[in-house]
Amino acid sequence: MELTFFAYDENFNLLFESNSLFDSHLQGEKESIPYIHNSSLQIYPSEVKYIAVNIKRNQGNEELNLYNMRLVFIDPDKSTTVKPGQIQEGTEDFPKPPVMSRTEWGSPIGQSTNCGNPPSTTNVTHLIVHHTTDANTNSNWPAVVRAIYQYHTVSNGWCDIGYNYLIDPNGVIYEGRGGGDNVTGAHFCGYNGGTMGVSMIGTYTSVTPTQSALLSLARILAWKADQRNLDPLGIAFHQSSGRTIHRISGHRDGCATECPGGAMYSILPTVRNNVLALLQNTPPTVTLTNPVNNTENFKVFKPVKISFSTLMDTASVRSAISFSPPAQFTLKWVTQFDLEVKPAPLWQFSTSYTFKIDTTAVNFFGAKIDGDGNGVPGDPYFLTFSTSAPDNTPPQIVKYYPQGSNVNNFAEFMIVFDEEIQNIEGNIVLEESNGTPVALTSIVNSESSDRGILTFKSSALLKINTGYNLTLKGAIQDRLGNQIGSDLVSSFTTIPVAVTDGTFIDRFESISGWVQPKISPFSSGIDTLGTSFEISAIRRKGGQTSGRLIYKFAAGNGIIHVENNPGINIAESATSIGIWIFGSLSFNNIYLNFNGAFENKIFICEDNFYGWRFYSYPVNNSGSQHQLFTGLIIEQKPGSDISGNLYFDNLQINGVPLGIDDFSVQPTELTLYRNYPNPFNPSTGITFYLDKSDFVNLDVYDITGNLIESLISSPMESGFHKVNYDARNLSSGVYFYVLRSAGKTLTGKMLLLK
């Protein structure tokens, strides 16, 4: 069937007419449904006020039945001018061309998507070219993209725009479907797995796209071909469709459709050659190294790590590498971008090395290396570093968890050494206090900033109200064979009663309501590229997912606000609000935030644990004090970790916890809580509750009664308060902390073990 659209102005004067065919291929989320058909999108200027449609049966059709025909009118609204500086350059190894983000072209849901949380992604093996079959001229292309979005989501009923990218005749590339790189689109005849779809905005049945548009097409395809190691001239099996097609194909190669238009399809061989030419004319460079140039004290067992800007021909790189003075080494390609040059077995101590990659090294497309990064191929790459002096010092523990009393039975184990370690198999033992052995999961031995990090957990949950001993045997050693020597034993006791969950108000199964930290005005001193909040299935306390905060502070005194907007109303019947947190042993502070005001933050814990732990705080809705929960705040502490991951799950009211930092029942009088952790090294938290505002003294004494330090001597408001006491300058022993207020004196005992 052929449709003719007649466009009239407000006085019913005919402005122009346009033709369109019904084309079932637009049902792209799944296999085409033969009795549902859509016409192409028609774009009209603002002076068009009336539309008439004429339907003509194609010659040879014996019968024509129409059911439920409808016209859908889309108003893309006004566009916001996007300055070139707002179009961000990509950060892929082969330069990604500038792409206008969904937010910048005015997507109604911004960078989000309604295609699942998280949306599905795919291993891209084929690049599919389309055309949108609408007007080839327009003065407002972002508005056209918004119209296409509405057409795909409202008219077609898809969850998002179908294409991964769109290109207008001016060569501007637009981000299509939300979800990031390699998200699965809806554009290839229902066989969308393994594809990236790029659509040329316009109709290219009899005319070809502009040179600007074709150049942008070649650039976006070259970026993805380089990233996924795809030969632009290659032909390969496409698993989803079961067809063997070009790596760069047209839409019609997947099913019966005219797309991407006869003229566009006929120049696809030229497009493929243009992509190859771009890749061949871009010399590879070294983008990242470890160590960096002129590093001193590089450890003799560490590999030299090299990252290249494009896919490399591994054989040519292997033969181009040398050291001065000569050194024995082996090569390991992590990817075709990333190479590890490992010493065999060690670099020499106290030696200055020059590492060289000669000009015979070429990339996957045959381009010679550009060693000095000036854009001209054919010069070698050099890296100079010097190794460390001989090391005979055994590894030392920097921090560890669990320890002390009231350890949650969901706790896991983290032990951080001051250097990388080995020989851990069979040398870490967990037992109950009565000697009953406890099975452990596989131990993960990782490294960060030259520290060795062990993480593991018991095969079954730790028992309630039970003592445990964790033993690290003296045979554990660093990478040079220095052993820790004698066995190290850490004792801890779990909480006496399990947590009873209350009423869940957010189980973190959806990102809905949660705002990225970099957007919040409360956040400061953070690395915006290294900080984000997402819904993750990596860890969960209940349900299928949890909230994951990936963070990195850029400077001291950083603040991260994980905001919930517009917030979650707390029922008047609530006596407490609680949340499960998977700690990372970073020692940063964590707060709850209420009523959208930064000053309404309530301290709930220090991140001094590893594994799941429940924290709660009493709420009082009288006077709207805690009426609206508006997120979590992480506050950087001096000397704490500057980066890490925190997980949050099962936000709830009226949960009943048991633990030093957990307050399920608000006291009615002056209360001093037992410090935690206890025993401790080097710091511990002292918590107390004031039933009324008054002058407070909090002092620390040694066992002979000598005053060691005055922690507080000032008036304070009523409520819960916590002081972190650092005793790194004291020797091991028993100390007392004394709270005086309102004529009362309360005393606690704590044990410092070094």
Buried (B, 14 or more C-beta within 10 A) or exposed (E): BBBEBBBBEEEEEEBEEBEBEBBBBBBBBEEBEEEBBBBBBBBBBEEBBBEEEEEEEEEEEEEEEEEEEEEEEBEBEEBEEBEEEEBEEBEBBBBBBBBBBBBBBBBEEEBBBEBEBBBEEBEBBBBBBBBBBBBBEBEBBBBBBBBBBBBBBEBBEBBBBBBBBBBBBEBBBBBBBBBEBBBBBBBBBBBBBBBBBBBBBBBBBEEBBBEBBBBBBBBBBBBBBBBBEBBBEEEBEBEBBEBEBBBBBBBBBBBEBBBBBBBBBEBBEEBBEBBBBBBBEBBBBBBEBBBEEEBEEBBBBBBBBBBBBBBBBBEBBEEBBBBEEEBEBEBEEEEBBBBBBBBEEBBEEEBEBEBBBBBEBBBBBEBBBBBEEEEEBEBBBBBBBBBBEEBEEBBEBBBBBBBBBBBBBBBBBBBBBBBBBBBBEEBBBBBBEEEEEBEBEEBEBEBEEEBBBBBBBBEEEBBEEBBBBBBBBBBBBBBBEBBBEEEBEBBBBBBEEBBEBBEBBBBBBEBEBBBBBBEBEBBBEBBEEEBBBBBBEEBBBBEEBBBBBBBBBBEEEBBBBBBBEEBBEBEEEBBBBBBBBBBBBBBBBBBBBBBBEBEBBBBBBBBBBBBBBBBBBBBBBEEEEBBBBBBBBBBBBEEBBBBBBBBBBBBBBBBBBBBBBBBBEBBEEBBBBBBBBBBBBBBBBBBBBBBEEBEBBBBBBBEEEEEBBEBBEEEBEEBBBBBBBEBEEBEEEEBBBBBBBEEEEBEBEBBBEE
